[in-house]
Amino acid sequence: MRRLFPVFRVLSLLIFMFGLTMLAPVIISWVLHDGAESAFDEAIALTLGCGFVMWAITRKDKRDLTIRDGFLMVALVWTVLPVFASVPLIIQLDASFTDAYFEAVSGLTTTGATVLSNLDTLPASINFWRTQLVWLGGMGLIVLAVAILPLLGIGGRQMFKAETPGPMKDSKMTPRLAETAKGLWGIYSGITVCCIVAYRVAGMTWLDAIMHSFSTMGLGGFSSHDASFGYFDSPAIEGVCIFFMLVAGMNFATHFVAFSGRSFRPYRSDPEARWFLVVTIASVIGIAAFLSLHDVYPDFPEALRFSAFNVVSIATTTGFANADFNLWPMFAPLWMLFLSSFATSAGSTGGGIKMIRAIVLYKQVNRELLRAIHPSAVYNVRIGGEVVPGNILFAVLAFGFVYMVSIVSMTLLLSLSGLDIITAFSAVVASINNTGPGLNQVGPATTFAVLNDFQTWVCTFAMLLGRLEIFTLLVVLTPAFWRK
């Protein structure tokens, strides 16, 4: 246990920093007198107190973190921080620990699934806290910590490698890792500010604009209204949301390079961005035509409006809705759930297996077909003109296999517990892809409150599994990880 103290020391500082993020909602509560002041006061005291006590016990245990420590740290952060994030919900809303922890995990993993109802009547500070969790989880609290912990004498490379998805694992945009993290958060924060202003100009109040910008940029889907974007019923607001969801669905490393070079060339050279936009826009048009042909909406322009918003929302794993797509002909919502599995780019705030892995899998399948026809020929899988190494191919294939096995296993578990197959399957897919709403009993017009405690914990595990891209969490659960 003593050898883990350096990990606990870093975790204590992260807990302490996380407690400080509660100052924003508590200030809102004090200003608006919404009745949640004491809940946040107690939550801040508990979080800061636990962080300080843990730091006092482990403060002398200093050493560089290994890769194994990094995996453990990431797993601990994403399972422990939701415990503290759930405290205001337990105190103010009298929620059970299961429901409060689910809500907190849903926020930090940017899933956006909720067990809460009557959102319009909740204290503003509670809704703000929920959306702030999405924003913090969007780029990852670990990346933020990498920018700050070096100032405290703690290196963060191993944590950054375990947390950051896709090609960003092996490349740095600036020479120093801390500068990379600061650059990412700078871009993320800057675009968020632009989103807030755009929402305000489109007609939202300032508070709604801030909260929905947090959810939009984090691709989390939490709203302060039960009707989500249907509450506003505004094409202008929906247009702003669509644009920024598409922005957040792209690799933030690409945004960083484009901004630094003041050029759009990085977007043209990014193979993911091109495929992401083409697949998403084609799906919007296709589903709009499908809805129009099935007379779901009276004309194509109206079908296009609702298709554009909901398809982009689900494809980017955001989870906003301006209509109950659960009532559409089954093909449309199933295709949207399928899109959520792969559409967003690596290095974005979205979930799923990411577009880069989908491209690799597609090209690998195509290579095997060609090799079946020409066994002696040599074919390489190329992405952006570069040959994909064999170890990357094997890793992507393994990831795809474990991803499918995870969905099947958890769907069977939920089905065994009494859920119908559509609800069980869509709940698992929506959770592991960090999408939010599913179908049937967990559709956009309902909440996950219909699930019992066992089913809620299965979905909670699925959200964590998806947010940490499966292997980061599973590796900590293997016996080999704990051997000396």
C-alpha positions as CSV (number, residue, x, y, z in Angstrom):
1,M,0.0,0.0,0.0
2,R,2.9,2.4,0.8
3,R,4.1,2.2,-2.8
4,L,0.8,3.8,-3.9
5,F,1.2,6.8,-1.6
6,P,2.8,8.9,-4.4
7,V,-0.4,8.3,-6.5
8,F,-2.6,9.2,-3.5
9,R,-0.6,12.4,-3.0
10,V,-1.3,13.5,-6.5
11,L,-4.9,12.4,-6.1
12,S,-5.2,14.5,-3.0
13,L,-4.2,17.6,-4.9
14,L,-6.7,16.9,-7.6
15,I,-9.4,16.5,-5.1
16,F,-8.5,19.8,-3.5
17,M,-8.5,21.5,-6.9
18,F,-11.9,19.9,-7.7
19,G,-13.3,21.3,-4.4
20,L,-12.3,24.8,-5.6
21,T,-14.4,24.4,-8.8
22,M,-17.5,24.3,-6.5
23,L,-16.9,28.0,-5.8
24,A,-18.6,29.0,-9.0
25,P,-22.0,27.3,-8.3
26,V,-21.9,28.4,-4.6
27,I,-21.4,32.0,-5.7
28,I,-24.4,31.7,-8.0
29,S,-26.4,30.2,-5.2
30,W,-25.5,33.1,-2.9
31,V,-26.3,35.7,-5.5
32,L,-29.7,34.2,-6.6
33,H,-30.6,32.9,-3.1
34,D,-31.8,29.7,-4.6
35,G,-31.7,27.7,-1.4
36,A,-28.7,25.5,-2.3
37,E,-26.1,27.5,-0.4
38,S,-25.7,25.1,2.5
39,A,-25.5,22.1,0.2
40,F,-22.5,23.6,-1.7
41,D,-20.9,24.9,1.5
42,E,-20.9,21.4,3.0
43,A,-19.7,19.8,-0.2
44,I,-16.8,22.3,-0.5
45,A,-15.9,21.7,3.1
46,L,-16.0,17.9,2.7
47,T,-14.0,17.9,-0.6
48,L,-11.3,20.3,0.6
49,G,-11.1,18.6,3.9
50,C,-10.6,15.1,2.4
51,G,-8.1,16.5,-0.1
52,F,-6.1,18.2,2.7
53,V,-6.1,15.1,5.0
54,M,-5.0,12.8,2.2
55,W,-2.2,15.3,1.3
56,A,-1.1,15.6,4.9
57,I,-0.7,11.8,5.1
58,T,1.1,11.4,1.8
59,R,2.9,14.7,1.4
60,K,6.4,13.2,2.0
61,D,6.0,10.4,-0.6
62,K,7.4,12.0,-3.7
63,R,8.6,10.1,-6.8
64,D,8.0,10.2,-10.5
65,L,4.9,8.4,-11.6
66,T,5.3,5.3,-13.8
67,I,3.0,4.4,-16.7
68,R,1.3,1.9,-14.3
69,D,0.8,4.8,-11.8
70,G,-0.7,6.9,-14.6
71,F,-3.3,4.3,-15.5
72,L,-4.2,3.9,-11.8
73,M,-4.4,7.7,-11.3
74,V,-6.7,8.2,-14.2
75,A,-9.0,5.4,-13.1
76,L,-9.1,6.8,-9.5
77,V,-9.8,10.3,-10.7
78,W,-12.8,9.3,-12.8
79,T,-14.2,7.1,-10.1
80,V,-13.4,9.2,-7.0
81,L,-14.2,12.7,-8.1
82,P,-17.9,11.8,-8.9
83,V,-18.2,10.8,-5.2
84,F,-17.5,14.4,-4.2
85,A,-19.5,15.8,-7.2
86,S,-22.6,13.9,-6.0
87,V,-22.6,15.5,-2.5
88,P,-24.6,18.6,-3.4
89,L,-27.1,16.4,-5.2
90,I,-27.5,14.2,-2.2
91,I,-27.8,17.1,0.3
92,Q,-30.0,19.4,-1.8
93,L,-32.2,17.0,-3.7
94,D,-32.2,14.1,-1.2
95,A,-31.1,11.8,-4.0
96,S,-29.8,8.3,-3.2
97,F,-26.1,7.7,-3.6
98,T,-26.7,5.5,-6.6
99,D,-28.7,8.2,-8.5
100,A,-26.4,11.1,-7.4
101,Y,-23.3,9.1,-8.4
102,F,-24.8,8.2,-11.7
103,E,-25.6,11.9,-12.4
104,A,-22.1,13.0,-11.4
105,V,-20.5,10.3,-13.6
106,S,-22.8,11.2,-16.4
107,G,-21.6,14.8,-16.1
108,L,-17.9,14.2,-15.8
109,T,-17.9,11.6,-18.6
110,T,-19.9,14.1,-20.8
111,T,-22.6,11.5,-21.2
112,G,-25.6,13.7,-20.4
113,A,-27.9,10.9,-19.3
114,T,-29.9,12.0,-16.3
115,V,-32.1,10.5,-13.5
116,L,-33.5,13.9,-12.6
117,S,-36.8,15.5,-13.6
118,N,-38.4,18.9,-13.1
119,L,-35.1,20.5,-14.2
120,D,-36.9,23.8,-14.7
121,T,-37.7,24.0,-11.0
122,L,-34.3,22.9,-9.7
123,P,-32.0,25.6,-8.0
124,A,-30.1,27.4,-10.7
125,S,-26.8,26.5,-8.9
126,I,-27.6,22.8,-9.1
127,N,-28.2,23.0,-12.9
128,F,-25.0,25.1,-13.2
129,W,-23.0,22.5,-11.3
130,R,-24.3,19.7,-13.5
131,T,-23.3,21.5,-16.7
132,Q,-20.0,22.7,-15.2
133,L,-19.2,19.0,-14.6
134,V,-19.7,18.4,-18.3
135,W,-17.4,21.3,-19.3
136,L,-14.7,20.1,-16.9
137,G,-14.9,16.6,-18.1
138,G,-15.0,17.6,-21.7
139,M,-11.3,18.1,-22.2
140,G,-10.5,16.1,-19.1
141,L,-9.6,17.1,-15.6
142,I,-6.3,15.3,-16.1
143,V,-5.2,17.5,-18.9
144,L,-6.0,20.6,-16.7
145,A,-4.0,19.0,-13.9
146,V,-1.0,18.5,-16.3
147,A,-1.0,22.3,-16.8
148,I,-1.0,23.0,-13.1
149,L,0.7,20.2,-11.3
150,P,4.2,20.9,-12.8
151,L,4.0,24.2,-10.8
152,L,3.7,22.0,-7.7
153,G,6.7,19.9,-8.6
154,I,4.7,17.0,-9.9
155,G,5.2,15.7,-13.5
156,G,2.1,14.7,-15.4
157,R,3.2,12.9,-18.6
158,Q,2.0,9.4,-17.5
159,M,-1.4,10.7,-16.6
160,F,-1.7,12.7,-19.9
161,K,-0.8,9.6,-21.9
162,A,-3.4,7.4,-20.2
163,E,-6.2,10.0,-20.4
164,T,-5.8,11.5,-23.9
165,P,-7.5,9.6,-26.7
166,G,-6.2,8.7,-30.2
167,P,-3.2,10.2,-31.9
168,M,-2.6,12.8,-29.3
169,K,-1.2,10.0,-27.1
170,D,2.1,10.0,-29.0
171,S,2.5,13.5,-30.3
172,K,2.9,16.9,-28.6
173,M,1.8,20.1,-30.2
174,T,4.4,22.2,-28.2
175,P,7.7,21.1,-26.8
176,R,6.6,21.1,-23.2
177,L,3.7,18.9,-22.1
178,A,2.3,21.5,-19.7
179,E,2.3,24.0,-22.6
180,T,0.3,21.4,-24.7
181,A,-2.3,21.1,-22.0
182,K,-2.5,24.9,-21.6
183,G,-2.9,25.3,-25.3
184,L,-5.7,22.8,-25.4
185,W,-7.6,24.4,-22.5
186,G,-6.9,27.9,-24.0
187,I,-8.6,26.8,-27.3
188,Y,-11.4,25.0,-25.4
189,S,-12.1,28.0,-23.2
190,G,-11.9,30.5,-26.1
191,I,-14.4,28.6,-28.2
192,T,-16.7,28.2,-25.1
193,V,-16.7,32.0,-24.7
194,C,-17.7,32.4,-28.4
195,C,-20.4,29.9,-27.9
196,I,-21.8,31.7,-24.8
197,V,-21.9,35.0,-26.8
198,A,-23.6,33.3,-29.8
199,Y,-26.3,31.8,-27.6
200,R,-27.0,35.1,-25.9
201,V,-27.3,36.9,-29.3
202,A,-29.6,34.1,-30.5
203,G,-32.0,34.7,-27.6
204,M,-30.9,32.8,-24.5
205,T,-30.5,34.5,-21.1
206,W,-26.9,34.8,-19.9
207,L,-27.3,32.0,-17.4
208,D,-28.9,29.6,-19.9
209,A,-26.2,30.6,-22.5
210,I,-23.4,29.7,-20.1
211,M,-24.9,26.5,-19.0
212,H,-25.8,25.3,-22.5
213,S,-22.4,26.4,-23.8
214,F,-20.7,24.2,-21.1
215,S,-22.9,21.2,-22.3
216,T,-22.4,22.0,-26.0
217,M,-18.6,22.3,-25.8
218,G,-18.3,19.2,-23.5
219,L,-20.7,17.4,-25.8
220,G,-22.6,16.4,-22.7
221,G,-26.2,17.3,-23.3
222,F,-27.2,18.4,-19.8
223,S,-29.8,21.1,-19.9
224,S,-31.6,23.3,-17.4
225,H,-35.0,22.4,-19.0
226,D,-36.9,19.1,-19.1
227,A,-37.7,19.8,-22.8
228,S,-34.0,20.4,-23.6
229,F,-33.8,22.6,-26.7
230,G,-37.4,22.1,-27.4
231,Y,-38.0,24.6,-24.6
232,F,-36.5,27.4,-26.7
233,D,-38.2,26.3,-30.0
234,S,-35.8,28.6,-31.8
235,P,-34.1,27.8,-35.2
236,A,-31.5,30.4,-34.5
237,I,-30.5,28.9,-31.1
238,E,-30.5,25.4,-32.7
239,G,-28.3,26.7,-35.5
240,V,-25.7,28.0,-33.0
241,C,-25.8,24.7,-31.2
242,I,-25.3,22.7,-34.4
243,F,-22.3,24.7,-35.4
244,F,-20.5,24.4,-32.0
245,M,-21.4,20.7,-31.7
246,L,-19.6,20.2,-35.0
247,V,-16.7,22.2,-33.8
248,A,-16.4,20.3,-30.5
249,G,-16.7,17.0,-32.4
250,M,-13.4,17.7,-34.2
251,N,-9.9,17.1,-32.8
252,F,-8.9,20.0,-30.6
253,A,-5.3,19.5,-31.6
254,T,-6.4,20.4,-35.1
255,H,-8.1,23.6,-33.7
256,F,-4.9,24.4,-31.9
257,V,-2.7,24.0,-34.9
258,A,-5.1,25.9,-37.1
259,F,-5.4,28.8,-34.6
260,S,-1.6,28.9,-34.0
261,G,-0.9,29.0,-37.8
262,R,-4.0,31.2,-38.5
263,S,-4.8,28.8,-41.4
264,F,-7.6,26.5,-42.4
265,R,-5.1,24.1,-44.0
266,P,-5.0,21.8,-40.9
267,Y,-8.7,21.1,-41.3
268,R,-8.2,20.1,-45.0
269,S,-5.3,17.8,-44.1
270,D,-7.0,16.1,-41.1
271,P,-8.5,12.9,-42.5
272,E,-10.9,12.6,-39.5
273,A,-12.4,16.1,-39.9
274,R,-13.3,15.4,-43.6
275,W,-14.9,12.0,-42.9
276,F,-16.7,13.4,-39.8
277,L,-18.3,16.2,-41.7
278,V,-19.2,14.2,-44.8
279,V,-20.7,11.3,-42.8
280,T,-22.7,13.6,-40.5
281,I,-24.0,16.0,-43.2
282,A,-24.9,13.1,-45.4
283,S,-26.8,11.5,-42.5
284,V,-28.7,14.7,-41.8
285,I,-29.9,15.0,-45.4
286,G,-30.7,11.3,-45.7
287,I,-32.7,11.1,-42.4
288,A,-34.5,14.4,-43.4
289,A,-35.5,12.8,-46.7
290,F,-36.5,9.6,-44.8
291,L,-38.7,11.5,-42.3
292,S,-40.3,13.6,-45.1
293,L,-41.1,10.4,-47.1
294,H,-42.8,8.9,-44.0
295,D,-44.8,12.1,-43.5
296,V,-43.3,12.6,-40.0
297,Y,-43.2,16.3,-40.8
298,P,-45.3,18.2,-43.4
299,D,-42.5,19.3,-45.6
300,F,-38.8,18.8,-46.2
301,P,-37.5,22.1,-44.7
302,E,-39.1,21.2,-41.4
303,A,-37.9,17.7,-41.5
304,L,-34.4,19.0,-42.3
305,R,-34.5,21.3,-39.3
306,F,-35.3,18.5,-36.8
307,S,-33.0,16.0,-38.6
308,A,-30.1,18.4,-38.5
309,F,-30.3,19.2,-34.8
310,N,-31.0,15.7,-33.5
311,V,-28.7,13.8,-35.9
312,V,-25.8,16.2,-35.2
313,S,-26.6,16.0,-31.5
314,I,-26.5,12.2,-31.3
315,A,-23.7,11.7,-33.8
316,T,-21.5,14.0,-31.8
317,T,-22.6,12.2,-28.6
318,T,-24.1,15.4,-27.2
319,G,-27.6,14.2,-26.4
320,F,-29.6,17.4,-26.8
321,A,-33.0,17.1,-28.4
322,N,-35.6,19.4,-29.8
323,A,-38.1,16.6,-30.6
324,D,-38.8,13.1,-29.3
325,F,-37.0,11.1,-31.9
326,N,-38.1,8.0,-30.1
327,L,-41.4,8.4,-32.0
328,W,-39.7,8.5,-35.4
329,P,-39.7,5.3,-37.6
330,M,-37.1,3.0,-36.0
331,F,-34.5,3.3,-38.7
332,A,-33.8,6.9,-38.0
333,P,-33.0,6.7,-34.2
334,L,-31.1,3.4,-34.8
335,W,-28.9,5.1,-37.5
336,M,-28.3,8.0,-35.1
337,L,-27.2,5.6,-32.3
338,F,-24.9,3.9,-34.9
339,L,-23.4,7.2,-35.8
340,S,-22.6,7.9,-32.1
341,S,-20.4,4.9,-32.1
342,F,-17.7,6.3,-34.4
343,A,-18.5,9.8,-35.8
344,T,-16.5,12.1,-33.6
345,S,-12.8,12.7,-33.9
346,A,-10.0,11.5,-31.6
347,G,-9.0,14.4,-29.4
348,S,-12.5,15.8,-29.4
349,T,-14.8,15.9,-26.4
350,G,-17.0,13.2,-28.0
351,G,-17.3,9.5,-27.2
352,G,-17.5,6.3,-29.2
353,I,-14.6,4.5,-30.8
354,K,-13.7,7.7,-32.8
355,M,-13.5,8.2,-36.5
356,I,-9.8,7.5,-36.8
357,R,-10.3,3.9,-35.5
358,A,-13.3,3.5,-37.8
359,I,-11.2,4.5,-40.8
360,V,-8.4,2.1,-39.8
361,L,-10.9,-0.7,-39.4
362,Y,-12.5,0.0,-42.8
363,K,-9.1,0.1,-44.5
364,Q,-8.0,-3.1,-42.8
365,V,-11.1,-4.9,-44.0
366,N,-10.5,-3.6,-47.5
367,R,-6.9,-4.8,-47.3
368,E,-8.0,-8.3,-46.3
369,L,-10.5,-8.4,-49.2
370,L,-7.7,-7.5,-51.6
371,R,-5.3,-10.0,-50.1
372,A,-8.0,-12.7,-50.5
373,I,-8.0,-11.9,-54.3
374,H,-4.2,-11.4,-54.6
375,P,-2.5,-13.4,-51.8
376,S,1.0,-12.6,-52.9
377,A,0.5,-8.8,-53.1
378,V,1.6,-6.4,-50.4
379,Y,-0.9,-3.8,-49.2
380,N,-0.3,-1.2,-46.6
381,V,-3.0,0.6,-44.6
382,R,-2.4,4.3,-45.0
383,I,-3.8,7.3,-43.1
384,G,-3.0,10.8,-44.3
385,G,-0.3,9.3,-46.5
386,E,1.4,7.5,-43.7
387,V,1.6,3.8,-43.3
388,V,-0.2,2.6,-40.1
389,P,2.3,0.3,-38.1
390,G,1.2,-3.2,-37.5
391,N,1.1,-2.7,-33.7
392,I,-1.5,0.1,-34.2
393,L,-3.6,-2.1,-36.4
394,F,-3.6,-4.9,-33.9
395,A,-4.4,-2.4,-31.1
396,V,-7.4,-1.0,-33.0
397,L,-8.7,-4.5,-33.9
398,A,-8.4,-5.5,-30.2
399,F,-10.2,-2.3,-29.2
400,G,-13.0,-2.9,-31.6
401,F,-13.4,-6.5,-30.4
402,V,-13.5,-5.5,-26.7
403,Y,-15.9,-2.6,-27.5
404,M,-18.4,-5.0,-29.1
405,V,-18.0,-7.6,-26.4
406,S,-18.7,-4.9,-23.8
407,I,-21.9,-3.8,-25.5
408,V,-23.1,-7.4,-25.9
409,S,-22.3,-8.4,-22.3
410,M,-23.9,-5.4,-20.7
411,T,-26.9,-5.6,-22.9
412,L,-27.4,-9.2,-21.8
413,L,-27.0,-8.1,-18.2
414,L,-29.7,-5.4,-18.5
415,S,-32.0,-7.8,-20.4
416,L,-31.5,-10.4,-17.7
417,S,-32.5,-7.8,-15.1
418,G,-35.8,-7.3,-16.8
419,L,-35.4,-4.6,-19.4
420,D,-36.8,-5.0,-22.9
421,I,-34.1,-5.6,-25.5
422,I,-34.4,-2.2,-27.2
423,T,-34.2,-0.3,-23.9
424,A,-31.3,-2.5,-22.7
425,F,-29.3,-2.2,-26.0
426,S,-29.8,1.5,-26.5
427,A,-29.1,2.3,-22.8
428,V,-25.7,0.5,-23.1
429,V,-24.8,2.0,-26.4
430,A,-25.8,5.5,-25.2
431,S,-23.8,5.0,-22.0
432,I,-20.6,3.5,-23.5
433,N,-20.6,6.1,-26.3
434,N,-21.2,8.9,-23.7
435,T,-24.2,9.9,-25.8
436,G,-27.0,10.3,-23.2
437,P,-30.5,9.4,-24.4
438,G,-31.3,6.0,-25.7
439,L,-34.6,4.5,-27.0
440,N,-37.8,3.2,-25.7
441,Q,-37.9,3.6,-21.8
442,V,-34.7,5.8,-21.8
443,G,-35.6,7.9,-24.8
444,P,-35.1,11.7,-25.0
445,A,-38.6,12.4,-23.5
446,T,-37.8,10.3,-20.4
447,T,-34.9,9.8,-18.0
448,F,-32.8,6.9,-16.7
449,A,-34.8,7.1,-13.4
450,V,-36.9,4.2,-14.8
451,L,-33.9,1.9,-14.1
452,N,-33.4,0.0,-10.9
453,D,-30.2,0.4,-8.8
454,F,-28.5,-2.6,-10.5
455,Q,-29.3,-1.4,-14.0
456,T,-28.2,2.1,-13.0
457,W,-24.8,0.8,-11.9
458,V,-24.4,-1.2,-15.1
459,C,-24.9,2.0,-17.1
460,T,-22.6,3.9,-14.7
461,F,-19.8,1.4,-15.4
462,A,-20.5,1.6,-19.1
463,M,-20.1,5.4,-19.0
464,L,-16.7,5.1,-17.2
465,L,-15.6,2.4,-19.6
466,G,-16.5,4.6,-22.6
467,R,-14.9,7.8,-21.2
468,L,-11.6,6.0,-20.4
469,E,-11.7,4.3,-23.8
470,I,-12.1,0.8,-22.3
471,F,-8.5,-0.3,-21.9
472,T,-7.5,2.4,-19.4
473,L,-10.1,1.1,-17.0
474,L,-9.9,-2.6,-17.8
475,V,-6.1,-2.7,-17.4
476,V,-6.5,-1.6,-13.8
477,L,-8.9,-4.5,-13.2
478,T,-6.5,-7.2,-14.5
479,P,-4.4,-9.3,-12.0
480,A,-1.2,-8.6,-13.9
481,F,-1.6,-4.9,-13.2
482,W,-1.3,-5.5,-9.4
483,R,1.7,-7.9,-9.6
484,K,5.0,-6.4,-8.5
